Amino acid sequence: MATIGIFDSGSGGLSVYRELIKVLPKEQYHYFSDNAHCPYGEKSPLYIRRRGRYITEFLLDKGADIIVVACNTATAAAIAALRADYPDVPFVGMEPAVKPAALGTQSGVIGVLATAGTLKGSKYLNTRGRFEDDVTIVEHVGQGFVEQVETGILDGPEAESIVRASLEPLLRAGADTIVLGCTHYPFLQPLIERLSGPGVRVIDPAPAVARQTVHVLEQRGVPTGQGPFSVQLHASGDPSPLNRIFSLITHE
């Protein structure tokens, strides 16, 4: 049985947890929501790296065999430093899903919804640079998306207004594929898909991250699939938002 540590600035990383338990259903999970410091999108890289080290120590104390940085902003700002500081610990981060979007677009325009921190990060910029000669990439910060997900209100007039404001510039530019560049955003995916219409594909990178986690555990020779399954939730702030989103997952 593997012990898998997962962290995010808030509840959004549960979108990755949701995919992990599909491929690794008999492991022990510790999820850390750093919601006392959420959102990370406007925080400095130094601030995020400090939080990343603190949370890594917490998860290692819980026996984590692997740590999934289920946050695009934290991946961009901190994962390289975490790998350098903890060379014996395997880390899996979020990959910007620009490649599958670029390969699948019919209009030649892809949209990226992400936080400001992710859009400025070298990981995303390097990925974008490999494809921007072949397709047009239009970016927009999902303004208010993280905060909306943390409330647990994922549909209705307020959520629709917030999503529409950031989505419409991408659709006006002709995007037929939308990349979700923040782990909070998949919880708004049904709303995003409805507002985008049937001709637009929305890509959640979480399934690919779950598959990569399986691959890394296999490479490391960490035994999996032995059970029993368990999950513990931890929060640096009020646990209510985390419990709300977790409850939605358990009822799916």
N, C-alpha and C positions, 0 to 999 in steps of 0.2 A: 504493500500500500504506500502510495506517495502522499506526502503532505505538500499541498500547493498553496502558496501565499499569493494573494492578489491585492493590488491597491490602486486606488484612483483618488482624485480630488473629492469625490462624492460618491453618489450611488450609480453613476453611469457605467462603471466597470462591471456592474452586474450583467450588462449585456454580453460581456465576455464570459463571465461565470456561467451564464445561461447556455453558451455554446460548449464550454469546457465539460460540463456534466453530461452532455450528449455523447462525448467521445471518451470521457474518463469518469464513469458513473460510480466507481467504487473507491474513491480516494477521500482523503481528509482535506478540507478546505478551510482556510482562514482568509476572510475578506476584510480589508481595512479601508474605511471611508474617512478621508481626511477633510471632512466637511466643515470643521472649524476654520479651515484655511481655503475653502472653496469660494469662487472658482480659481483655478490656477492660470487661466488664460491671460490675465494681465499681470501676473506676478513675474518677478525677475528670475532668470535662470538660476542665479545663486540661491535665491529663496527656495526654489523648487528642489534644487539639489540637496539643500539642508533637510528639507522635509523627507526627501527620498531616503536619505541615510537614516534618519530617525525611524521611519516606517520599516526599512529593511531590517534594522536591529530588532524591532518589535516582532516581525514575522520570523526571523531566524530563531528568536527565543521561543517561538511556538513550534519550532522544529521543521520549518519549511525546507523542502528539498529543492524547490525551484520557486522563483518569484516572477509573477506575471505583472508587468507594469501596464495595467489596463487603462491607460490614460495617454492620449496622443501628445498632450502638452508635456507631461512628465517624461515620456519617452524621448521627445525632442530635446528637452532641457537637461535631463539627468541620467539617462541610461548608460551613456558612455562613461560618465564619472563613477556610477555604481559598479559597472563591470571592472573598472580599474581599481576601485577601493575594495571590492570583494571578488578577487579573481577565481575563487573556488566555488562561487555561487552562480548557477545558471540563471540568467535573466531573459525573459521573452518580452519584447515590446510590441508596440503597434506599428504596422507598416501602412503608409499611405496607399490606398488602393487605386493609385493612378494607372498602373499598368493594365489591370483588367478593364478599366473604364476606357482607356485609350484603344485597346484592342477591340472593344465591343461597340464603340460609338458608330452610328450611321451618319449623323449630321456633321461629325468632325469637331464637335464642341462638347466638352465635358465640364461639369460644374463641381466645385469642391466647397463643401460647407465645413468649416472648422473654426477653432478658436484662433485668436490673434497669435498666441504663442506657437501653435502648431504651424501656422502659415509662415512664420518667421524662422522656424527651426531648420537646421542644415539637412536633417533627414528628409523632410518634405521637399526642400528646395533642390536637393540633389536628384530626388525622384522626378520632380517636375521637369528638371533640366534635360532628362533623358528622353522626354516625350513631347516637349513643347514645340519642337520643329515639325512634328507630324500632326498634332491636333491643337486646337485652341482650348486653353484651360482658363476658365473663369472662376474666380474665387470670391467667397463672401463669408464673413464671420457670421455664425449663427447667433445673432444678438439676442440674448435672453433665453436661449435654448436650455443652457445648463440649469439656470435658476428655475425655469418652468418644469423641467424633469424632477428637480429636487422637491417641488411641491406635490408631485404625484398626479397632477392634473394634465393629462396627455391628450385631451381632446376638448372640444367646446369652443366658444367664441374667443376667449382670451388666448388659448393655445394656438388657435387658427390664425389669429391676427399676428402673433409673434412669428410663427413659421412663415406665413405668407410674405412678410416684409423682407426676409432674407432670401427666400426662395425665388421670388419673382424676378430679381435681376438676372439670375442664372437662366431662367426659362426665357426671358426676353432676349438673351444673348444667343438662344438657339440650342442650349444644352439638352441632349437627349439621354444623358447619363449623369447621375448625381452621386458623388462620393461623400460618404459620411466620415468626416475626419475628426470625430470626437466620440468617445464611447457613450456619452449621454444621448447622442442623437438617435441611435436605433430605437429608443423608446418612443420617439416621435415619428418613426418610419411609416407606420400606417397613415398618419396624417399627412406626411410629406408626399407619399405615393398618391393619396387621394387628391391633394391640391395640384400635383404635377400632371396627373392624367395618365391614361394607359400607355402612351407612347414614350414614357420616360422610365428608365431603369434606375433603381436606387441600390447602391452597393454598400453593404455593411461588412467591414473587414474582420469582424469577430470570428466567424467560422475558420478563416485562414489562420488566425492567431491560435485558436484551439488546436488545429492540426499541427502547427509548429511546436506547441507545447508537448504534444505526444511525441513528436520526432526528437526533441531535445531530451526528454526523459528516457527514451529508448537508447539514444546515443550515450547517455550517462550510465546506463545499466540500472536505472532505478526501477524496482519492481512495481507494477501497477496491476489493477484489476482484482486485488485480493480482498478488499473491503475490510471492515464495513464502512459505508459512506457516512461522513459527518460534515457539518459546516458550522462555523462560528463566525458571527458578524461582530466587527469592532468599529467604533467611530470615535474620532477625536472631539466631536461636538455632539449635538443632539442626535440620538439614534433614530428618531422618528422618521425622517425622510428615507433612511436606509431600510428600515423595517417596512415602510409603505411599498417601495419598489420591489423588495424581496417578496412581499406578499403577492404582488402582481405576478411575479415569475412562478411562484409555487402554485398559483391557480391556473396557469396556462395549460 
